[in-house]
Amino acid sequence: MKVDLIIKNGLVMTMEGRGVGLIENGAVAIKGNTIQAVGSTLEITRGYTAEREIDAKDKLVMPGLIDAHIHTGLALLRGVAQDIHHWMQKGLWPFMKHVTIEDSKKGSMVNIIEGIQAGTTTFCDYDRSMNHLVENYIKIGARARVAELVNEIPDNIGDVPVGELYPFYTEIGEQKLSNNLSLIEKYHESANGRITCILGPHGPDLLSVELLKEMKGLAEKYNTKLHMHVAQGDREIDQMVKRYGKRSIAFLEELGYLNERLIAVHLTEATDQETEVVAKSGAGMVYCSGSIGIIDGMVPPVLKFIESGGMAGLGSDQAPGNNCNNMFNEMKFAAILNKVKRSNPTVFPAALSLRLATIEAAKVMGMDHEVGSLRKGKKADIILINLLEPTLSPLFVDPIRNIIPNLVYSARGHEVETSIIDGQIIMENRQITTIDTRNAILEAQQAAKEVSTRAKQDILHANSEMLQMMEEGLL
């Protein structure tokens, strides 16, 4: 049978079944944007011929990584809010009020480049101005499941003193919801199906009961998911208790939000009992290990969530908090931080981290019928990793394999050589083929310089610990 592309002679990791589904001398046949067959090299080369063949000797062939929660619109502000208290109010907001839509779009493209170069093929982006940011995914050729951040708070929310209730403005919520709905109407299933759209309520503390109820109804109407921060910090819990007299999980349960439509991001402040309630409801969880570790110094209850029967995935969150959007980084942090939290080296093994960045993330996002593993009929989203890089060498295959621990604990992302998304080769020999990456980076640098100039007085007024460290010559 004739196909378009055969990848052969590789160590193929399908992520099918309970483990990682390794085929030691494996091959994948691709026709159009779909996987036609997966098997041994002998089976595939006997049954198929192709326009092009890729020899994957000394390569790992695996599903592209899925970043289940990312805000690429914040990428321009990488590294401006680290090592401080009140990350959002004192670190992020002084800059954010000066970032234009075009600035966000330029930063977003750099984030996407970073992700692709480190093996991410699916980005679950969740940000303001998504009707503009989504154009980056279309241009570069990535897969994206996008949502507009919907809230009822003004852009100058950072000026509200810490501890005071946020003001809600109905007209702001209506406009942002309109943006989310127009995103769905215009872009859902666009770019050959690479772009899909869902709803994005910002968090239970950031929009009114009326708007939350409306978005729940719309999720049922569109039969779609709700991507939402839940119990993401003590700031949220404080707002909820002051406004409603109850914590986030109990509040959302009362509203009927706890079901399979909900993608609950972070759960940082959730108690064990609350975590179990969310897990048993059928909602999914996204754990952003690096971001919450840096911003809050905490380890969200992802292990408790999984032990309670819940489905979880990994996300990188945003560059001003996490500093990088690299899923190898997330896999490593997820495993190590949970071992430390439990004082047990056997918990959160490498294979679990890998599943949470592939097939389990796909399940959480409602995409496992298309991506997350290598199987006939799924989309051809595949990465090739050079096993001869020092970080992955030497390779043991018998009596034990070391490839999975090395991927999670040693790899840094530069080992990814080739990225195939929707059957198209988007990166080859580490060169992205669809855009001029150097020009994109230079454009973002210029935008960042201009934002910094406009924001200077607000940054000085905020007087964060980073500013104090600058004055002391520590940065």
Beta strands, then each sheet from edge to edge (+ up, - down):
strand 1: 2-13
strand 2: 22-31
strand 3: 34-40
strand 4: 49-55
strand 5: 59-63
strand 6: 65-70
strand 7: 120-127
strand 8: 143-148
strand 9: 195-197
strand 10: 226-230
strand 11: 262-266
strand 12: 284-287
strand 13: 311-314
strand 14: 382-386
strand 15: 416-421
strand 16: 424-428
strand 17: 431-432
sheet 1: 3+ 2- 1+ 4+
sheet 2: 3+ 2- 1+ 5+ 14- 15+ 16- 17+
sheet 3: 6+ 7+ 8+ 9+
sheet 4: 10+ 11+ 12+ 13+
end
